[in-house]
Amino acid sequence: MIFVREPGKQHGVFLHSDLDWEPKLVEGPPTAGANAQEVPPTVRQFLGDVPVLGDVILNQPEALWLKACLAASERW
Protein backbone atom coordinates (compact mmCIF):
# COMPACT_ATOMS: atom_id res chain seq x y z
CA MET A 1 0.00 0.00 0.00
CA ILE A 2 1.15 3.51 -0.80
CA PHE A 3 -0.27 6.84 0.33
CA VAL A 4 0.81 10.13 -1.28
CA ARG A 5 -0.37 13.59 -0.26
CA GLU A 6 1.14 16.75 -1.67
CA PRO A 7 1.76 19.67 0.71
CA GLY A 8 -1.22 22.02 0.90
CA LYS A 9 -3.67 19.57 -0.66
CA GLN A 10 -6.85 18.41 1.09
CA HIS A 11 -6.68 15.03 -0.63
CA GLY A 12 -4.23 12.20 -0.96
CA VAL A 13 -3.86 9.23 -3.28
CA PHE A 14 -4.09 5.61 -2.12
CA LEU A 15 -2.51 2.85 -4.19
CA HIS A 16 -2.76 -0.87 -3.41
CA SER A 17 -1.22 -3.90 -5.12
CA ASP A 18 -4.59 -5.72 -4.94
CA LEU A 19 -6.02 -2.91 -7.12
CA ASP A 20 -3.23 -3.16 -9.73
CA TRP A 21 -1.86 0.13 -8.35
CA GLU A 22 -4.88 2.07 -9.65
CA PRO A 23 -4.94 5.40 -7.75
CA LYS A 24 -7.90 6.06 -5.44
CA LEU A 25 -8.56 9.60 -4.19
CA VAL A 26 -8.78 10.06 -0.41
CA GLU A 27 -10.24 13.43 0.55
CA GLY A 28 -10.10 15.55 3.68
CA PRO A 29 -8.05 15.53 6.85
CA PRO A 30 -9.07 13.29 9.74
CA THR A 31 -11.23 14.77 12.47
CA ALA A 32 -9.10 16.20 15.30
CA GLY A 33 -9.22 14.02 18.38
CA ALA A 34 -10.86 11.17 16.52
CA ASN A 35 -11.23 7.85 18.28
CA ALA A 36 -8.54 5.33 17.26
CA GLN A 37 -11.22 2.93 16.03
CA GLU A 38 -12.72 5.43 13.59
CA VAL A 39 -11.85 5.27 9.90
CA PRO A 40 -10.92 8.18 7.58
CA PRO A 41 -13.69 10.59 6.50
CA THR A 42 -13.86 9.22 2.97
CA VAL A 43 -14.02 5.64 4.22
CA ARG A 44 -17.61 4.87 5.11
CA GLN A 45 -19.14 1.92 6.89
CA PHE A 46 -20.87 -0.55 4.60
CA LEU A 47 -22.45 -3.93 5.32
CA GLY A 48 -22.05 -3.58 9.06
CA ASP A 49 -18.49 -2.80 10.07
CA VAL A 50 -16.69 -3.33 6.75
CA PRO A 51 -14.90 -0.07 5.74
CA VAL A 52 -14.96 0.91 2.08
CA LEU A 53 -13.24 3.66 0.08
CA GLY A 54 -15.37 4.43 -2.96
CA ASP A 55 -15.83 1.01 -4.54
CA VAL A 56 -12.88 -0.55 -2.66
CA ILE A 57 -13.48 -2.75 0.37
CA LEU A 58 -10.75 -2.34 3.02
CA ASN A 59 -10.07 -4.46 6.05
CA GLN A 60 -9.88 -2.72 9.43
CA PRO A 61 -6.03 -2.61 9.57
CA GLU A 62 -5.91 -1.04 6.09
CA ALA A 63 -8.50 1.56 7.08
CA LEU A 64 -6.61 2.42 10.27
CA TRP A 65 -3.32 2.65 8.33
CA LEU A 66 -5.00 5.04 5.89
CA LYS A 67 -6.29 7.12 8.80
CA ALA A 68 -2.76 7.29 10.22
CA CYS A 69 -1.41 8.46 6.84
CA LEU A 70 -4.02 11.22 6.68
CA ALA A 71 -3.26 12.31 10.24
CA ALA A 72 0.51 12.31 9.68
CA SER A 73 0.21 14.41 6.52
CA GLU A 74 -2.43 16.81 7.86
CA ARG A 75 -0.02 19.52 9.02
CA TRP A 76 1.58 19.80 5.58
PDB file as gemmi writes it, atoms N, CA and C in Angstrom:
CRYST1    1.000    1.000    1.000  90.00  90.00  90.00 P 1                      
ATOM      1  N   MET A   1       0.842  -1.175   0.000  1.00  0.00           N  
ATOM      2  CA  MET A   1       0.000   0.000   0.000  1.00  0.00           C  
ATOM      3  C   MET A   1       0.885   1.236   0.000  1.00  0.00           C  
ATOM      4  N   ILE A   2       0.425   2.234  -0.720  1.00  0.00           N  
ATOM      5  CA  ILE A   2       1.149   3.508  -0.803  1.00  0.00           C  
ATOM      6  C   ILE A   2       0.133   4.629  -0.613  1.00  0.00           C  
ATOM      7  N   PHE A   3       0.542   5.643   0.158  1.00  0.00           N  
ATOM      8  CA  PHE A   3      -0.271   6.837   0.327  1.00  0.00           C  
ATOM      9  C   PHE A   3       0.601   8.031  -0.016  1.00  0.00           C  
ATOM     10  N   VAL A   4       0.082   8.923  -0.874  1.00  0.00           N  
ATOM     11  CA  VAL A   4       0.806  10.125  -1.279  1.00  0.00           C  
ATOM     12  C   VAL A   4      -0.122  11.317  -1.091  1.00  0.00           C  
ATOM     13  N   ARG A   5       0.393  12.349  -0.432  1.00  0.00           N  
ATOM     14  CA  ARG A   5      -0.372  13.590  -0.259  1.00  0.00           C  
ATOM     15  C   ARG A   5       0.579  14.756  -0.434  1.00  0.00           C  
ATOM     16  N   GLU A   6       0.299  15.594  -1.410  1.00  0.00           N  
ATOM     17  CA  GLU A   6       1.143  16.752  -1.674  1.00  0.00           C  
ATOM     18  C   GLU A   6       0.887  17.831  -0.633  1.00  0.00           C  
ATOM     19  N   PRO A   7       1.937  18.586  -0.250  1.00  0.00           N  
ATOM     20  CA  PRO A   7       1.759  19.666   0.715  1.00  0.00           C  
ATOM     21  C   PRO A   7       0.689  20.659   0.248  1.00  0.00           C  
ATOM     22  N   GLY A   8      -0.172  21.048   1.181  1.00  0.00           N  
ATOM     23  CA  GLY A   8      -1.217  22.023   0.900  1.00  0.00           C  
ATOM     24  C   GLY A   8      -2.476  21.455   0.279  1.00  0.00           C  
ATOM     25  N   LYS A   9      -2.493  20.193  -0.043  1.00  0.00           N  
ATOM     26  CA  LYS A   9      -3.665  19.568  -0.661  1.00  0.00           C  
ATOM     27  C   LYS A   9      -4.577  18.971   0.404  1.00  0.00           C  
ATOM     28  N   GLN A  10      -5.887  19.010   0.174  1.00  0.00           N  
ATOM     29  CA  GLN A  10      -6.855  18.414   1.087  1.00  0.00           C  
ATOM     30  C   GLN A  10      -7.094  16.946   0.786  1.00  0.00           C  
ATOM     31  N   HIS A  11      -6.484  16.435  -0.268  1.00  0.00           N  
ATOM     32  CA  HIS A  11      -6.683  15.031  -0.626  1.00  0.00           C  
ATOM     33  C   HIS A  11      -5.348  14.329  -0.787  1.00  0.00           C  
ATOM     34  N   GLY A  12      -5.392  13.031  -0.722  1.00  0.00           N  
ATOM     35  CA  GLY A  12      -4.232  12.197  -0.960  1.00  0.00           C  
ATOM     36  C   GLY A  12      -4.609  11.123  -1.976  1.00  0.00           C  
ATOM     37  N   VAL A  13      -3.639  10.317  -2.336  1.00  0.00           N  
ATOM     38  CA  VAL A  13      -3.862   9.234  -3.279  1.00  0.00           C  
ATOM     39  C   VAL A  13      -3.442   7.927  -2.613  1.00  0.00           C  
ATOM     40  N   PHE A  14      -4.314   6.938  -2.685  1.00  0.00           N  
ATOM     41  CA  PHE A  14      -4.091   5.612  -2.116  1.00  0.00           C  
ATOM     42  C   PHE A  14      -3.876   4.639  -3.269  1.00  0.00           C  
ATOM     43  N   LEU A  15      -2.783   3.882  -3.189  1.00  0.00           N  
ATOM     44  CA  LEU A  15      -2.505   2.848  -4.190  1.00  0.00           C  
ATOM     45  C   LEU A  15      -2.325   1.521  -3.459  1.00  0.00           C  
ATOM     46  N   HIS A  16      -2.806   0.443  -4.059  1.00  0.00           N  
ATOM     47  CA  HIS A  16      -2.763  -0.869  -3.407  1.00  0.00           C  
ATOM     48  C   HIS A  16      -2.454  -1.915  -4.476  1.00  0.00           C  
ATOM     49  N   SER A  17      -1.591  -2.861  -4.157  1.00  0.00           N  
ATOM     50  CA  SER A  17      -1.224  -3.897  -5.122  1.00  0.00           C  
ATOM     51  C   SER A  17      -2.433  -4.738  -5.525  1.00  0.00           C  
ATOM     52  N   ASP A  18      -3.384  -4.953  -4.611  1.00  0.00           N  
ATOM     53  CA  ASP A  18      -4.587  -5.721  -4.940  1.00  0.00           C  
ATOM     54  C   ASP A  18      -5.458  -5.010  -5.976  1.00  0.00           C  
ATOM     55  N   LEU A  19      -5.238  -3.711  -6.161  1.00  0.00           N  
ATOM     56  CA  LEU A  19      -6.016  -2.915  -7.115  1.00  0.00           C  
ATOM     57  C   LEU A  19      -5.197  -2.601  -8.365  1.00  0.00           C  
ATOM     58  N   ASP A  20      -4.134  -3.381  -8.599  1.00  0.00           N  
ATOM     59  CA  ASP A  20      -3.234  -3.155  -9.734  1.00  0.00           C  
ATOM     60  C   ASP A  20      -2.671  -1.747  -9.735  1.00  0.00           C  
ATOM     61  N   TRP A  21      -2.444  -1.195  -8.547  1.00  0.00           N  
ATOM     62  CA  TRP A  21      -1.860   0.128  -8.349  1.00  0.00           C  
ATOM     63  C   TRP A  21      -2.697   1.245  -8.959  1.00  0.00           C  
ATOM     64  N   GLU A  22      -3.994   1.016  -9.159  1.00  0.00           N  
ATOM     65  CA  GLU A  22      -4.885   2.068  -9.654  1.00  0.00           C  
ATOM     66  C   GLU A  22      -5.095   3.098  -8.540  1.00  0.00           C  
ATOM     67  N   PRO A  23      -4.802   4.384  -8.791  1.00  0.00           N  
ATOM     68  CA  PRO A  23      -4.937   5.405  -7.747  1.00  0.00           C  
ATOM     69  C   PRO A  23      -6.388   5.624  -7.323  1.00  0.00           C  
ATOM     70  N   LYS A  24      -6.590   5.745  -6.013  1.00  0.00           N  
ATOM     71  CA  LYS A  24      -7.900   6.064  -5.442  1.00  0.00           C  
ATOM     72  C   LYS A  24      -7.745   7.345  -4.630  1.00  0.00           C  
ATOM     73  N   LEU A  25      -8.609   8.322  -4.883  1.00  0.00           N  
ATOM     74  CA  LEU A  25      -8.558   9.605  -4.191  1.00  0.00           C  
ATOM     75  C   LEU A  25      -9.093   9.469  -2.770  1.00  0.00           C  
ATOM     76  N   VAL A  26      -8.368  10.024  -1.810  1.00  0.00           N  
ATOM     77  CA  VAL A  26      -8.783  10.061  -0.411  1.00  0.00           C  
ATOM     78  C   VAL A  26      -8.859  11.529  -0.038  1.00  0.00           C  
ATOM     79  N   GLU A  27     -10.049  12.015   0.300  1.00  0.00           N  
ATOM     80  CA  GLU A  27     -10.242  13.435   0.546  1.00  0.00           C  
ATOM     81  C   GLU A  27     -10.363  13.767   2.019  1.00  0.00           C  
ATOM     82  N   GLY A  28      -9.885  14.966   2.360  1.00  0.00           N  
ATOM     83  CA  GLY A  28     -10.100  15.545   3.677  1.00  0.00           C  
ATOM     84  C   GLY A  28      -9.195  15.029   4.766  1.00  0.00           C  
ATOM     85  N   PRO A  29      -8.853  15.923   5.689  1.00  0.00           N  
ATOM     86  CA  PRO A  29      -8.050  15.528   6.848  1.00  0.00           C  
ATOM     87  C   PRO A  29      -8.914  14.775   7.849  1.00  0.00           C  
ATOM     88  N   PRO A  30      -8.292  13.963   8.716  1.00  0.00           N  
ATOM     89  CA  PRO A  30      -9.072  13.288   9.743  1.00  0.00           C  
ATOM     90  C   PRO A  30      -9.613  14.283  10.754  1.00  0.00           C  
ATOM     91  N   THR A  31     -10.658  13.923  11.448  1.00  0.00           N  
ATOM     92  CA  THR A  31     -11.233  14.775  12.475  1.00  0.00           C  
ATOM     93  C   THR A  31     -10.280  14.848  13.663  1.00  0.00           C  
ATOM     94  N   ALA A  32     -10.001  16.043  14.148  1.00  0.00           N  
ATOM     95  CA  ALA A  32      -9.103  16.205  15.298  1.00  0.00           C  
ATOM     96  C   ALA A  32      -9.662  15.465  16.500  1.00  0.00           C  
ATOM     97  N   GLY A  33      -8.809  14.742  17.189  1.00  0.00           N  
ATOM     98  CA  GLY A  33      -9.218  14.017  18.383  1.00  0.00           C  
ATOM     99  C   GLY A  33     -10.076  12.803  18.101  1.00  0.00           C  
ATOM    100  N   ALA A  34     -10.021  12.314  16.880  1.00  0.00           N  
ATOM    101  CA  ALA A  34     -10.861  11.167  16.516  1.00  0.00           C  
ATOM    102  C   ALA A  34     -10.468   9.930  17.305  1.00  0.00           C  
ATOM    103  N   ASN A  35     -11.454   9.111  17.592  1.00  0.00           N  
ATOM    104  CA  ASN A  35     -11.232   7.845  18.285  1.00  0.00           C  
ATOM    105  C   ASN A  35     -10.364   6.950  17.408  1.00  0.00           C  
ATOM    106  N   ALA A  36      -9.469   6.183  18.007  1.00  0.00           N  
ATOM    107  CA  ALA A  36      -8.540   5.325  17.261  1.00  0.00           C  
ATOM    108  C   ALA A  36      -9.263   4.270  16.429  1.00  0.00           C  
ATOM    109  N   GLN A  37     -10.479   3.946  16.773  1.00  0.00           N  
ATOM    110  CA  GLN A  37     -11.218   2.931  16.028  1.00  0.00           C  
ATOM    111  C   GLN A  37     -11.969   3.500  14.833  1.00  0.00           C  
ATOM    112  N   GLU A  38     -12.024   4.823  14.713  1.00  0.00           N  
ATOM    113  CA  GLU A  38     -12.720   5.435  13.587  1.00  0.00           C  
ATOM    114  C   GLU A  38     -11.887   5.292  12.325  1.00  0.00           C  
ATOM    115  N   VAL A  39     -12.522   5.369  11.186  1.00  0.00           N  
ATOM    116  CA  VAL A  39     -11.848   5.274   9.902  1.00  0.00           C  
ATOM    117  C   VAL A  39     -11.837   6.645   9.248  1.00  0.00           C  
ATOM    118  N   PRO A  40     -11.002   6.871   8.217  1.00  0.00           N  
ATOM    119  CA  PRO A  40     -10.917   8.182   7.583  1.00  0.00           C  
ATOM    120  C   PRO A  40     -12.270   8.670   7.071  1.00  0.00           C  
ATOM    121  N   PRO A  41     -12.419  10.008   6.917  1.00  0.00           N  
ATOM    122  CA  PRO A  41     -13.691  10.587   6.502  1.00  0.00           C  
ATOM    123  C   PRO A  41     -14.236  10.030   5.192  1.00  0.00           C  
ATOM    124  N   THR A  42     -13.364   9.711   4.242  1.00  0.00           N  
ATOM    125  CA  THR A  42     -13.864   9.217   2.968  1.00  0.00           C  
ATOM    126  C   THR A  42     -14.076   7.708   2.981  1.00  0.00           C  
ATOM    127  N   VAL A  43     -13.737   7.064   4.077  1.00  0.00           N  
ATOM    128  CA  VAL A  43     -14.019   5.642   4.223  1.00  0.00           C  
ATOM    129  C   VAL A  43     -15.312   5.541   5.010  1.00  0.00           C  
ATOM    130  N   ARG A  44     -16.331   4.951   4.423  1.00  0.00           N  
ATOM    131  CA  ARG A  44     -17.611   4.868   5.108  1.00  0.00           C  
ATOM    132  C   ARG A  44     -17.877   3.418   5.524  1.00  0.00           C  
ATOM    133  N   GLN A  45     -18.769   3.260   6.450  1.00  0.00           N  
ATOM    134  CA  GLN A  45     -19.139   1.921   6.890  1.00  0.00           C  
ATOM    135  C   GLN A  45     -20.163   1.345   5.920  1.00  0.00           C  
ATOM    136  N   PHE A  46     -20.002   0.101   5.562  1.00  0.00           N  
ATOM    137  CA  PHE A  46     -20.875  -0.552   4.598  1.00  0.00           C  
ATOM    138  C   PHE A  46     -21.014  -2.006   5.000  1.00  0.00           C  
ATOM    139  N   LEU A  47     -22.200  -2.547   4.923  1.00  0.00           N  
ATOM    140  CA  LEU A  47     -22.445  -3.930   5.319  1.00  0.00           C  
ATOM    141  C   LEU A  47     -21.968  -4.186   6.740  1.00  0.00           C  
ATOM    142  N   GLY A  48     -22.460  -3.411   7.663  1.00  0.00           N  
ATOM    143  CA  GLY A  48     -22.055  -3.577   9.061  1.00  0.00           C  
ATOM    144  C   GLY A  48     -20.806  -2.790   9.358  1.00  0.00           C  
ATOM    145  N   ASP A  49     -19.710  -3.491   9.678  1.00  0.00           N  
ATOM    146  CA  ASP A  49     -18.491  -2.796  10.072  1.00  0.00           C  
ATOM    147  C   ASP A  49     -17.364  -2.935   9.045  1.00  0.00           C  
ATOM    148  N   VAL A  50     -17.703  -3.200   7.789  1.00  0.00           N  
ATOM    149  CA  VAL A  50     -16.691  -3.329   6.746  1.00  0.00           C  
ATOM    150  C   VAL A  50     -16.418  -1.955   6.134  1.00  0.00           C  
ATOM    151  N   PRO A  51     -15.201  -1.385   6.295  1.00  0.00           N  
ATOM    152  CA  PRO A  51     -14.899  -0.067   5.735  1.00  0.00           C  
ATOM    153  C   PRO A  51     -14.671  -0.154   4.222  1.00  0.00           C  
ATOM    154  N   VAL A  52     -15.175   0.840   3.517  1.00  0.00           N  
ATOM    155  CA  VAL A  52     -14.964   0.913   2.077  1.00  0.00           C  
ATOM    156  C   VAL A  52     -14.473   2.312   1.710  1.00  0.00           C  
ATOM    157  N   LEU A  53     -13.737   2.392   0.617  1.00  0.00           N  
ATOM    158  CA  LEU A  53     -13.242   3.659   0.082  1.00  0.00           C  
ATOM    159  C   LEU A  53     -13.715   3.706  -1.363  1.00  0.00           C  
ATOM    160  N   GLY A  54     -14.766   4.457  -1.629  1.00  0.00           N  
ATOM    161  CA  GLY A  54     -15.365   4.428  -2.959  1.00  0.00           C  
ATOM    162  C   GLY A  54     -15.922   3.041  -3.222  1.00  0.00           C  
ATOM    163  N   ASP A  55     -15.386   2.367  -4.234  1.00  0.00           N  
ATOM    164  CA  ASP A  55     -15.828   1.005  -4.538  1.00  0.00           C  
ATOM    165  C   ASP A  55     -14.842  -0.053  -4.044  1.00  0.00           C  
ATOM    166  N   VAL A  56     -13.906   0.354  -3.182  1.00  0.00           N  
ATOM    167  CA  VAL A  56     -12.879  -0.545  -2.663  1.00  0.00           C  
ATOM    168  C   VAL A  56     -13.220  -0.951  -1.228  1.00  0.00           C  
ATOM    169  N   ILE A  57     -13.248  -2.247  -0.983  1.00  0.00           N  
ATOM    170  CA  ILE A  57     -13.478  -2.747   0.369  1.00  0.00           C  
ATOM    171  C   ILE A  57     -12.125  -2.892   1.058  1.00  0.00           C  
ATOM    172  N   LEU A  58     -11.979  -2.263   2.225  1.00  0.00           N  
ATOM    173  CA  LEU A  58     -10.752  -2.338   3.020  1.00  0.00           C  
ATOM    174  C   LEU A  58     -10.994  -3.214   4.242  1.00  0.00           C  
ATOM    175  N   ASN A  59      -9.917  -3.813   4.747  1.00  0.00           N  
ATOM    176  CA  ASN A  59     -10.070  -4.459   6.047  1.00  0.00           C  
ATOM    177  C   ASN A  59      -9.745  -3.414   7.115  1.00  0.00           C  
ATOM    178  N   GLN A  60     -10.046  -3.708   8.352  1.00  0.00           N  
ATOM    179  CA  GLN A  60      -9.880  -2.725   9.428  1.00  0.00           C  
ATOM    180  C   GLN A  60      -8.429  -2.234   9.557  1.00  0.00           C  
ATOM    181  N   PRO A  61      -7.408  -3.117   9.507  1.00  0.00           N  
ATOM    182  CA  PRO A  61      -6.027  -2.611   9.574  1.00  0.00           C  
ATOM    183  C   PRO A  61      -5.685  -1.664   8.425  1.00  0.00           C  
ATOM    184  N   GLU A  62      -6.166  -1.941   7.218  1.00  0.00           N  
ATOM    185  CA  GLU A  62      -5.910  -1.039   6.085  1.00  0.00           C  
ATOM    186  C   GLU A  62      -6.568   0.313   6.312  1.00  0.00           C  
ATOM    187  N   ALA A  63      -7.793   0.308   6.815  1.00  0.00           N  
ATOM    188  CA  ALA A  63      -8.503   1.560   7.078  1.00  0.00           C  
ATOM    189  C   ALA A  63      -7.798   2.372   8.158  1.00  0.00           C  
ATOM    190  N   LEU A  64      -7.318   1.716   9.206  1.00  0.00           N  
ATOM    191  CA  LEU A  64      -6.606   2.424  10.270  1.00  0.00           C  
ATOM    192  C   LEU A  64      -5.259   2.947   9.774  1.00  0.00           C  
ATOM    193  N   TRP A  65      -4.577   2.189   8.916  1.00  0.00           N  
ATOM    194  CA  TRP A  65      -3.317   2.647   8.329  1.00  0.00           C  
ATOM    195  C   TRP A  65      -3.565   3.901   7.494  1.00  0.00           C  
ATOM    196  N   LEU A  66      -4.651   3.886   6.710  1.00  0.00           N  
ATOM    197  CA  LEU A  66      -4.998   5.038   5.887  1.00  0.00           C  
ATOM    198  C   LEU A  66      -5.306   6.251   6.756  1.00  0.00           C  
ATOM    199  N   LYS A  67      -5.996   6.039   7.864  1.00  0.00           N  
ATOM    200  CA  LYS A  67      -6.286   7.123   8.801  1.00  0.00           C  
ATOM    201  C   LYS A  67      -4.987   7.701   9.363  1.00  0.00           C  
ATOM    202  N   ALA A  68      -4.046   6.827   9.701  1.00  0.00           N  
ATOM    203  CA  ALA A  68      -2.760   7.293  10.221  1.00  0.00           C  
ATOM    204  C   ALA A  68      -2.004   8.113   9.176  1.00  0.00           C  
ATOM    205  N   CYS A  69      -2.061   7.698   7.923  1.00  0.00           N  
ATOM    206  CA  CYS A  69      -1.413   8.459   6.845  1.00  0.00           C  
ATOM    207  C   CYS A  69      -2.026   9.844   6.709  1.00  0.00           C  
ATOM    208  N   LEU A  70      -3.345   9.926   6.754  1.00  0.00           N  
ATOM    209  CA  LEU A  70      -4.020  11.225   6.677  1.00  0.00           C  
ATOM    210  C   LEU A  70      -3.629  12.111   7.856  1.00  0.00           C  
ATOM    211  N   ALA A  71      -3.604  11.541   9.042  1.00  0.00           N  
ATOM    212  CA  ALA A  71      -3.263  12.314  10.237  1.00  0.00           C  
ATOM    213  C   ALA A  71      -1.813  12.800  10.175  1.00  0.00           C  
ATOM    214  N   ALA A  72      -0.913  11.938   9.741  1.00  0.00           N  
ATOM    215  CA  ALA A  72       0.509  12.310   9.679  1.00  0.00           C  
ATOM    216  C   ALA A  72       0.770  13.397   8.642  1.00  0.00           C  
ATOM    217  N   SER A  73      -0.018  13.422   7.584  1.00  0.00           N  
ATOM    218  CA  SER A  73       0.209  14.407   6.521  1.00  0.00           C  
ATOM    219  C   SER A  73      -0.647  15.651   6.662  1.00  0.00           C  
ATOM    220  N   GLU A  74      -1.496  15.702   7.691  1.00  0.00           N  
ATOM    221  CA  GLU A  74      -2.430  16.812   7.855  1.00  0.00           C  
ATOM    222  C   GLU A  74      -1.732  18.155   8.015  1.00  0.00           C  
ATOM    223  N   ARG A  75      -0.664  18.218   8.759  1.00  0.00           N  
ATOM    224  CA  ARG A  75      -0.020  19.522   9.018  1.00  0.00           C  
ATOM    225  C   ARG A  75       0.698  20.084   7.806  1.00  0.00           C  
ATOM    226  N   TRP A  76       0.941  19.286   6.788  1.00  0.00           N  
ATOM    227  CA  TRP A  76       1.579  19.799   5.577  1.00  0.00           C  
ATOM    228  C   TRP A  76       0.637  20.733   4.875  1.00  0.00           C  
TER     229      TRP A  76                                                      
END                                                                             
